[in-house]
Amino acid sequence: MQLPIPGAELSGVRSIQNRASINELKLAAKSAAIKNVVVIGGGYIGMNFAALFKQTGKQVTVIDVNARPFSHNLDSEFTQILAAASVENGLQLKMEERVTAILGSTHVTAVQTNRGQYAADLVLVAVGNRPNTAWLRGTLALDSEGLIETDDYFQTSVPDIYAIGDATKVRFTPTGTKERITLGSAASHAGRLLAHNLLTDQRIVFPGVQATSALNAAGYYFAATGLNTQLAVRMQQPVLATYIAVPRLVASAPARLNATVHFKLFYDKTHRILGAQIMSTAELTAVINTVSLAIQMGATLEQLAYGDFFFQPGLSQPVDVLSTASLQALQTLATN
């Protein structure tokens, strides 16, 4: 999306629209002519490319209106750590700043914000996107956001036309509402189910998604599913949460292997699981898939607290991180 600010049309201002634009950015990362890169947007895409440009020796500045990177995906307990680690790795983070103009005559030379000016040979706009659906108006029913309206089978207002992907909304399991989930996994799930319904006589209603995602940045692996604090506020969904930071292994394990596991669990007053986040320098992101399934199945704190999760005697903790967080949540609920 082109930002509605002066200079957005300058040469050297890039965005990610398709696979070709991704390849172009990867080539740009190797260009000796590009020394200063400004990334507008501190989300998954922006931070991922910021790390790529840093690895190829560029001076990289990330600008975002939020207090910390990854704020849409992770809570502050996680983003504080990631922000500090990103700075330690050489990224310049300019948080809580708003871009007001992109400077240059024909090619970008700098980015102006409400707080300062930053040199740039290349600018990556990795914030905001709109569905390219204006051409469909009058043919298909669109909602107030320009998204294509579909039913539980992805059928549009025209019976023989179906739609999936970022230009539609899907059922978000934690709330039961239809939301725009701009993840490749959500589109993939929708595509498989749509193919099934088109090719068989046994139609299946799309069960929904939990917006499960994972990434690694600044030496940490992290993943999230379902509701987080920011989403819950935006959706006006009451949630409770428990955060823990525990050693991955028993105390006798070698220190170099015993990474801290940061985990946050979201649930409601009926004890139904609504979301979770996990982060560690150890690769433990697959744990979030268990929580995603728990949300989809309507599981409760009690079921996670006493779930039969394996451990390795003498190495891993005897109580799994999912059980530890759930037990702590139940104890907190019992005392309040």
URPEPE-V949906 format. One record per residue. N is the residue number from 1. RES is the residue in one letter. SS is DSSP state (H for helix, E for strand, - for the rest). PHI is phi in radians with two decimals (none if undefined). PSI is psi in whole degrees, -180 to 180 (999 if undefined). Layout:
N/RES/SS/PHI/PSI
N/RES/SS/PHI/PSI
This chain:
1/M/-/none/136
2/Q/-/-1.44/127
3/L/-/-1.17/142
4/P/-/-1.43/61
5/I/-/-2.39/158
6/P/E/-1.02/138
7/G/-/1.54/-1
8/A/-/-1.12/-20
9/E/-/-1.58/-1
10/L/-/-1.12/152
11/S/E/-1.10/141
12/G/-/1.67/-6
13/V/E/-1.67/116
14/R/E/-2.02/159
15/S/E/-2.49/170
16/I/-/-1.83/114
17/Q/-/-2.02/-28
18/N/-/-2.84/-176
19/R/H/-1.09/-36
20/A/H/-1.10/-41
21/S/H/-1.19/-32
22/I/H/-1.15/-45
23/N/H/-1.11/-37
24/E/H/-1.11/-40
25/L/H/-1.18/-37
26/K/H/-1.14/-37
27/L/H/-1.20/-39
28/A/H/-1.09/-32
29/A/-/-1.10/-24
30/K/-/-1.65/-4
31/S/-/-1.33/127
32/A/-/-1.24/-21
33/A/-/-1.28/-20
34/I/-/-1.72/116
35/K/-/-1.99/-36
36/N/E/-2.03/124
37/V/E/-2.12/133
38/V/E/-1.99/126
39/V/E/-1.88/123
40/I/E/-1.70/106
41/G/-/2.14/120
42/G/-/-1.85/35
43/G/-/-1.60/-162
44/Y/H/-0.97/-50
45/I/H/-1.20/-48
46/G/H/-1.05/-47
47/M/H/-1.24/-32
48/N/H/-1.13/-45
49/F/H/-1.31/-30
50/A/H/-1.06/-42
51/A/H/-1.14/-39
52/L/H/-1.08/-47
53/F/H/-1.12/-36
54/K/H/-1.16/-39
55/Q/H/-1.11/-26
56/T/-/-1.67/16
57/G/-/1.55/12
58/K/-/-1.46/157
59/Q/E/-1.51/118
60/V/E/-2.06/128
61/T/E/-2.06/129
62/V/E/-1.90/127
63/I/E/-2.01/132
64/D/E/-2.65/148
65/V/-/-1.36/-16
66/N/-/-1.44/166
67/A/-/-1.24/-28
68/R/-/-2.59/158
69/P/-/-1.15/158
70/F/-/1.12/19
71/S/-/-1.10/-26
72/H/-/-1.34/-20
73/N/-/-1.85/-30
74/L/-/-2.30/155
75/D/-/-1.42/171
76/S/H/-1.09/-30
77/E/H/-1.03/-29
78/F/H/-1.62/-44
79/T/H/-1.21/-29
80/Q/H/-1.06/-44
81/I/H/-1.18/-45
82/L/H/-1.15/-38
83/A/H/-1.11/-46
84/A/H/-1.10/-42
85/A/H/-1.18/-35
86/S/H/-1.14/-43
87/V/H/-1.12/-41
88/E/H/-1.09/-31
89/N/-/-1.46/2
90/G/-/1.84/-2
91/L/-/-1.36/142
92/Q/E/-1.66/116
93/L/E/-1.78/120
94/K/E/-1.97/86
95/M/E/-1.58/158
96/E/-/0.99/39
97/E/-/-2.17/147
98/R/-/-2.05/128
99/V/E/-1.24/129
100/T/E/-1.90/-24
101/A/E/-2.87/154
102/I/E/-1.95/126
103/L/E/-1.75/151
104/G/E/2.57/165
105/S/-/-1.55/-65
106/T/-/-1.99/-32
107/H/E/-2.03/146
108/V/E/-1.07/140
109/T/E/-2.17/-24
110/A/E/-2.87/164
111/V/E/-2.10/130
112/Q/E/-1.79/133
113/T/E/-2.11/-179
114/N/-/-1.26/-4
115/R/-/-2.17/-17
116/G/-/-3.09/-175
117/Q/E/-2.25/137
118/Y/E/-2.28/126
119/A/E/-1.06/143
120/A/-/-2.67/128
121/D/-/-1.67/-20
122/L/E/-2.57/139
123/V/E/-2.15/127
124/L/E/-1.87/118
125/V/E/-1.58/108
126/A/-/-2.14/47
127/V/-/-2.53/137
128/G/-/1.30/136
129/N/-/-2.69/150
130/R/-/-2.23/146
131/P/-/-1.19/135
132/N/-/-1.52/70
133/T/-/-2.13/4
134/A/H/-0.98/-34
135/W/H/-1.19/-14
136/L/H/-1.62/-11
137/R/E/-1.05/131
138/G/-/1.68/-17
139/T/-/-1.85/-49
140/L/E/-2.05/153
141/A/-/-1.27/126
142/L/E/-2.04/150
143/D/-/-1.51/-174
144/S/-/-1.15/-18
145/E/-/-1.64/1
146/G/-/1.47/10
147/L/-/-1.49/147
148/I/E/-1.29/127
149/E/-/-1.38/131
150/T/-/-2.36/161
151/D/-/-1.64/-168
152/D/-/-1.21/-6
153/Y/-/-1.95/8
154/F/-/1.22/21
155/Q/E/-1.45/134
156/T/-/-1.50/-171
157/S/-/-1.20/-14
158/V/-/-1.80/116
159/P/-/-0.86/-37
160/D/-/-1.62/9
161/I/-/-2.05/129
162/Y/E/-2.08/156
163/A/-/-2.53/139
164/I/-/-2.43/170
165/G/-/1.77/-163
166/D/-/-1.16/-16
167/A/-/-1.57/12
168/T/E/-2.31/174
169/K/-/-1.99/151
170/V/E/-2.24/164
171/R/E/-1.20/126
172/F/E/-1.72/109
173/T/-/-0.96/-44
174/P/-/-1.03/-31
175/T/-/-1.94/-17
176/G/-/1.35/3
177/T/E/-1.65/164
178/K/E/-1.57/128
179/E/E/-2.35/160
180/R/-/-1.53/111
181/I/-/-1.95/99
182/T/-/-1.54/65
183/L/-/-2.20/140
184/G/H/-1.03/-34
185/S/H/-1.12/-40
186/A/H/-1.12/-43
187/A/H/-1.13/-38
188/S/H/-1.14/-45
189/H/H/-1.03/-45
190/A/H/-1.10/-42
191/G/H/-1.09/-42
192/R/H/-1.14/-42
193/L/H/-1.21/-38
194/L/H/-1.09/-43
195/A/H/-1.06/-41
196/H/H/-1.05/-47
197/N/H/-1.19/-32
198/L/H/-1.32/-28
199/L/H/-1.79/-6
200/T/-/-2.27/168
201/D/-/-1.57/-8
202/Q/-/-1.76/92
203/R/-/-1.31/140
204/I/-/-2.08/133
205/V/-/-1.28/135
206/F/-/-1.06/123
207/P/-/-1.32/-15
208/G/-/1.85/170
209/V/E/-2.29/163
210/Q/-/-1.90/6
211/A/-/0.99/52
212/T/-/-1.45/132
213/S/E/-2.61/163
214/A/E/-2.65/155
215/L/E/-2.82/166
216/N/E/-2.25/140
217/A/E/-2.77/145
218/A/-/0.94/34
219/G/-/1.50/5
220/Y/E/-2.09/147
221/Y/E/-1.86/134
222/F/E/-2.54/157
223/A/E/-2.65/157
224/A/E/-2.57/155
225/T/E/-2.63/149
226/G/E/1.22/-149
227/L/-/-1.32/147
228/N/-/-2.20/-179
229/T/H/-1.08/-45
230/Q/H/-1.13/-43
231/L/H/-1.11/-42
232/A/H/-1.08/-40
233/V/H/-1.15/-46
234/R/H/-1.10/-38
235/M/-/-1.55/0
236/Q/-/0.95/46
237/Q/-/-1.87/112
238/P/-/-1.12/128
239/V/-/-2.39/158
240/L/E/-2.05/158
241/A/E/-2.57/150
242/T/E/-2.28/129
243/Y/E/-2.02/136
244/I/E/-2.35/153
245/A/E/-2.32/109
246/V/E/-2.28/155
247/P/E/-1.17/142
248/R/-/-1.17/-39
249/L/E/-2.08/173
250/V/-/-1.21/161
251/A/-/-1.06/-29
252/S/-/-1.37/-7
253/A/-/-1.25/153
254/P/-/-0.97/135
255/A/-/-1.01/-35
256/R/-/-1.16/-18
257/L/-/-1.73/-17
258/N/-/-1.61/75
259/A/-/-1.31/153
260/T/E/-1.37/139
261/V/E/-1.91/119
262/H/E/-1.70/129
263/F/E/-2.52/135
264/K/E/-2.29/132
265/L/E/-2.06/133
266/F/E/-1.95/142
267/Y/E/-2.76/171
268/D/-/-1.97/-177
269/K/-/-1.20/-16
270/T/-/-1.55/2
271/H/-/1.38/9
272/R/E/-1.26/134
273/I/E/-1.27/133
274/L/E/-2.14/-16
275/G/E/3.08/171
276/A/E/-2.90/159
277/Q/E/-2.44/144
278/I/E/-2.41/145
279/M/E/-2.69/142
280/S/E/-2.91/162
281/T/-/-1.33/-15
282/A/-/-1.56/149
283/E/-/-1.43/94
284/L/-/-2.15/18
285/T/-/-1.10/-25
286/A/-/-1.10/-19
287/V/H/-0.98/-33
288/I/H/-1.16/-24
289/N/H/-1.11/-34
290/T/H/-1.12/-42
291/V/H/-1.19/-40
292/S/H/-1.00/-45
293/L/H/-1.15/-38
294/A/H/-1.06/-42
295/I/H/-1.11/-46
296/Q/H/-1.07/-34
297/M/-/-1.62/2
298/G/-/1.24/30
299/A/-/-1.20/161
300/T/E/-2.02/171
301/L/H/-1.00/-41
302/E/H/-1.06/-40
303/Q/H/-1.20/-36
304/L/H/-1.31/-37
305/A/H/-1.06/-37
306/Y/-/-2.02/25
307/G/-/-1.21/152
308/D/-/-1.57/81
309/F/-/-1.75/137
310/F/-/-1.24/158
311/F/-/-2.50/160
312/Q/-/-1.83/111
313/P/-/-0.93/132
314/G/-/1.42/-2
315/L/-/-2.23/-68
316/S/E/-1.50/164
317/Q/-/-1.10/141
318/P/-/-1.18/-23
319/V/-/-1.98/122
320/D/-/-1.07/154
321/V/H/-1.06/-34
322/L/H/-1.14/-44
323/S/H/-1.20/-41
324/T/H/-1.04/-48
325/A/H/-1.14/-40
326/S/H/-1.17/-41
327/L/H/-1.12/-40
328/Q/H/-1.14/-39
329/A/H/-1.10/-43
330/L/H/-1.12/-39
331/Q/H/-1.13/-41
332/T/H/-1.12/-43
333/L/H/-1.11/-36
334/A/H/-1.24/-26
335/T/H/-1.68/-5
336/N/-/-1.81/999
